[in-house]
Amino acid sequence: MPRLIAAAAVLALSAAAAHADNHAGVVAADQSVSNGIVSASKVMAPKNGWLVVHRTGADMKPGPVVGYAPLRGGSNEDVAAILTEPVAPGDMLMLMVHSEDGGMKTGIFEYTLGAKEDGPIRIDDKLVMTVITAK
């Protein structure tokens, strides 16, 4: 009987870990941007879309887009977004998951700040993002 309980506990923990691993999210750390790239070590996207790099500040509101990279639905490892304008050490960047919905062309990033095309994905009314500081 103790083996059965232990096996059930292991299965329950494995299922919980797998479920937690499948939630949308962005994992990234503060990093140098001197090479013109911002990277996320892992991005979990609910569907195909974009990892979008926004400027942000202490208010933690997404600002202008300064880079983006395509995402596949599911787990994406080592995602690199090429910066489209200079970012200085100390700048705060918001790495956010956007959809591939509502635009005129599939595979072309069409979002502009506040637009609905290729807009941010929300889970439980929260943006899927993380904030880092450029070094």
C-alpha positions, 0 to 999 in steps of 0.5 A: 500500500505505501508503494501505491501511495508513493507512486500516486504522489509521484504521478500527481507531482509530475502532472502538476509540473507538466501543467505548470510548464505549459503555462504561457510565460517568458523567462529572461534575465538582465543582459547586455544588448551591445550585440543588438539582440535581446534574448529570452531563454524560454517562451511558452506561447499559447499559439503562434505569434511574436516575442515583442520587446517594448521599452518600459519604465518604472510605471511598468507600462508597455511603450514603443516596440524596439524589437520582435521575433517569431514564436511557435505555439508551445515551448520556444527555447533561446528566442532572440529578437533583433533590436530595431533601434538603439537601447542603452545600458540601464534601459528597462525592456518588457518582453511580451508575447503577442498573437499573430491575429487580426493583421492583413498578412500572416508572418508579418509583424503588424502591431503598432502601440495600441493597435489590435493587429498582432496585439498582446496576448492576455491570460486571466486578463494579465499580459504574458511578459517579463521585464529586464534591464539592459546592461 
